[in-house]
Amino acid sequence: LPKMEADLLAKEKEEDLQMLHQNSHLWSVENECWVKKDEVFSPPLDGGEHTLPSTIRWNPARKQWERWSKNLTTRTKKQHLTGSSLTKGTFFPAREGDGWATSPNEAEIESKQLATQSIRFFACLPNNADTLDVVDVTSWASTSLLPKEAARALDAVDSGKTLFSFDVPALNKKDSGKGKQKKKNKGAEANHA
């Protein structure tokens, strides 16, 4: 029995190291399994355009990601430089480790009126190239943290608030520890805001 446990722990550690190296999954403490990232948006290397959800953008002048915060009581000028048609709010910097709820297809609609299926969870996370990506973590967040309905009920969708955060130094650790007890310390566990 101890030999089988040791073999199992070695296999888990190997899988963990592979997942960390690939940087394509997040650990779900709730479900005790790896969950694939839904989509990853990387900064454009050539300065060219690429398709992004309407509520995030890359600011080439500042070399940083920005996310949308709606303000339905105030109208702002259209964001002509980025081609954004959003006028009821503003873009502001997305910080490393921050996670938030957004509704790219309904960015200027009151939270109570949002369709649950349009709500997405994003996070600003480091990649293997030492830059930051905006990662769609909807599958992970809705199974590990809170359902989309809760984000809407909390009025947290495109609110500008950080809904959850990642322990980025722990995400960057290459040593995953031993077994399931240490997996909680790998940084894929979010800190609720």
Phi, psi and omega per residue, in radians:
L1 nan -0.790 3.105
P2 -1.063 -0.615 3.122
K3 -1.122 -0.736 3.127
M4 -1.131 -0.720 3.106
E5 -1.116 -0.733 3.114
A6 -1.111 -0.728 3.104
D7 -1.118 -0.727 3.121
L8 -1.113 -0.775 3.108
L9 -1.104 -0.690 3.111
A10 -1.133 -0.713 3.122
K11 -1.145 -0.755 3.105
E12 -1.081 -0.731 -3.139
K13 -1.120 -0.722 3.109
E14 -1.102 -0.764 3.100
E15 -1.088 -0.755 3.131
D16 -1.057 -0.806 3.130
L17 -1.080 -0.686 3.120
Q18 -1.138 -0.765 3.126
M19 -1.113 -0.726 3.110
L20 -1.127 -0.714 -3.141
H21 -1.161 -0.751 -3.134
Q22 -1.216 -0.505 3.129
N23 0.988 0.648 -3.101
S24 -2.018 -0.028 -3.094
H25 -2.351 2.803 3.024
L26 -2.161 2.536 3.133
W27 -1.432 2.262 3.063
S28 -1.749 1.904 3.112
V29 -1.142 -0.711 -3.122
E30 -1.005 -0.792 -3.077
N31 -1.729 -0.070 -3.102
E32 0.869 0.896 3.092
C33 -2.726 2.903 3.074
W34 -1.480 2.428 3.100
V35 -2.120 2.240 -3.107
K36 -1.164 2.451 3.036
K37 -1.163 2.399 -3.079
D38 -1.214 -0.815 -3.139
E39 -2.775 2.599 -3.130
V40 -2.174 2.250 3.103
F41 -1.945 1.999 -3.121
S42 -1.764 2.687 3.078
P43 -1.046 2.458 3.098
P44 -1.162 2.168 -3.095
L45 -1.289 -0.613 -3.067
D46 -1.673 0.096 -3.118
G47 1.404 -0.028 -3.126
G48 -1.341 2.989 -3.136
E49 -1.480 2.596 2.926
H50 -2.511 2.733 -3.033
T51 -1.244 2.173 3.122
L52 -2.246 2.694 2.972
P53 -1.043 2.611 -3.044
S54 -1.093 -0.320 -3.050
T55 -1.690 0.102 2.998
I56 -2.315 2.669 3.077
R57 -2.691 2.744 3.059
W58 -1.721 2.207 3.092
N59 -1.694 1.801 -3.079
P60 -1.173 -0.508 3.140
A61 -1.176 -0.723 -3.129
R62 -1.662 -0.139 -3.108
K63 0.918 0.933 3.140
Q64 -2.633 2.742 3.056
W65 -1.422 2.567 3.064
E66 -2.276 2.587 3.126
R67 -2.193 2.741 -3.042
W68 -1.464 2.400 2.982
S69 -2.217 2.046 -3.092
K70 -1.452 2.619 3.043
N71 -2.452 1.698 -3.003
L72 -1.336 -0.112 -3.138
T73 -1.667 -0.227 -3.103
T74 -2.213 2.382 3.062
R75 -1.743 2.416 3.091
T76 -2.036 2.924 3.084
K77 -1.155 2.582 3.075
K78 -1.068 2.594 -3.114
Q79 -1.502 1.306 -3.040
H80 -1.016 -0.667 -3.068
L81 -1.097 -0.556 -3.098
T82 -1.785 -0.076 -3.119
G83 1.352 0.206 -3.119
S84 -1.311 2.396 3.089
S85 -1.684 0.039 -3.116
L86 -1.319 2.316 -3.105
T87 -2.244 -0.155 -3.057
K88 -1.851 1.100 -3.137
G89 2.685 -2.751 -3.106
T90 -2.679 2.767 3.005
F91 -1.616 2.498 3.071
F92 -2.480 2.807 -3.050
P93 -1.057 2.411 3.002
A94 -1.593 2.233 -3.086
R95 -1.663 2.630 3.120
E96 -0.969 2.231 3.104
G97 1.603 -0.276 -3.112
D98 -1.249 2.500 3.044
G99 -2.223 2.493 -3.066
W100 -2.599 2.882 3.072
A101 -1.809 2.446 -3.140
T102 -2.529 2.813 3.069
S103 -2.351 1.468 -3.039
P104 -0.975 -0.571 -3.124
N105 -1.479 -0.219 -3.122
E106 -2.365 0.870 -2.989
A107 -1.200 -0.358 -3.094
E108 -2.104 0.639 3.135
I109 -2.054 2.500 3.117
E110 -1.023 2.545 -3.086
S111 -0.966 -0.703 -3.113
K112 -1.087 -0.433 -3.076
Q113 -1.700 -0.030 -3.112
L114 -1.211 2.460 3.019
A115 -1.369 2.250 -3.082
T116 -0.976 -0.695 -3.088
Q117 -1.176 -0.286 3.131
S118 -1.529 -0.142 -3.113
I119 -1.383 2.323 3.117
R120 -2.212 2.706 3.044
F121 -1.971 2.239 3.117
F122 -2.113 2.751 3.051
A123 -2.531 2.607 3.087
C124 -1.730 1.873 -3.008
L125 -2.221 2.630 3.095
P126 -1.227 2.640 3.055
N127 -1.999 -3.086 -3.106
N128 -1.266 -0.169 -3.132
A129 -1.703 0.254 3.135
D130 1.061 0.553 2.982
T131 -2.164 3.128 -3.136
L132 -1.855 2.476 3.033
D133 -2.027 2.698 2.893
V134 -1.697 2.158 -3.028
V135 -2.017 2.266 3.023
D136 -1.372 1.928 -3.088
V137 -1.980 0.520 -3.056
T138 -1.011 -0.840 -3.121
S139 -1.058 -0.768 -3.131
W140 -1.156 -0.873 -3.054
A141 -1.149 -0.707 -3.085
S142 -1.280 -0.326 3.067
T143 -1.723 -0.405 -3.053
S144 -1.860 -0.443 -3.037
L145 -2.012 -1.196 -3.077
L146 -2.736 2.660 3.106
P147 -1.299 2.806 3.137
K148 -1.023 -0.630 -3.138
E149 -1.050 -0.622 3.141
A150 -1.187 -0.692 3.097
A151 -1.072 -0.717 3.105
R152 -1.156 -0.781 -3.131
A153 -1.105 -0.588 3.114
L154 -1.367 -0.032 -3.082
D155 0.997 0.686 -3.064
A156 -1.754 -0.071 -3.089
V157 -1.346 2.097 -3.102
D158 0.927 0.626 -3.092
S159 -1.556 -0.255 -3.043
G160 1.561 -0.118 3.136
K161 -1.498 2.579 2.993
T162 -1.437 2.051 -3.086
L163 -1.465 -0.592 3.093
F164 -2.696 2.856 3.136
S165 -2.462 2.729 3.126
F166 -1.866 2.531 3.025
D167 -1.401 1.558 -3.013
V168 -1.072 -0.743 3.089
P169 -1.008 -0.635 3.111
A170 -1.234 -0.577 3.084
L171 -1.098 -0.589 -3.088
N172 -1.422 -0.135 3.132
K173 -1.112 2.341 3.115
K174 -1.611 -0.325 3.109
D175 -1.670 2.033 -3.014
S176 -1.525 -0.033 3.123
G177 1.454 -2.954 -3.076
K178 -1.999 2.117 2.952
G179 1.207 -3.010 -3.023
K180 -1.189 -0.525 -3.136
Q181 -1.111 -0.651 -3.115
K182 -1.421 -0.373 -3.116
K183 -1.013 -0.537 3.138
K184 -1.101 -0.401 -3.090
N185 -1.651 0.094 -3.073
K186 -1.379 -0.136 3.089
G187 1.722 -0.161 3.103
A188 -1.391 -0.091 3.041
E189 -1.504 2.243 -3.116
A190 -1.549 2.668 3.042
N191 -1.722 2.106 -3.132
H192 -1.182 2.447 3.131
A193 -1.573 nan nan
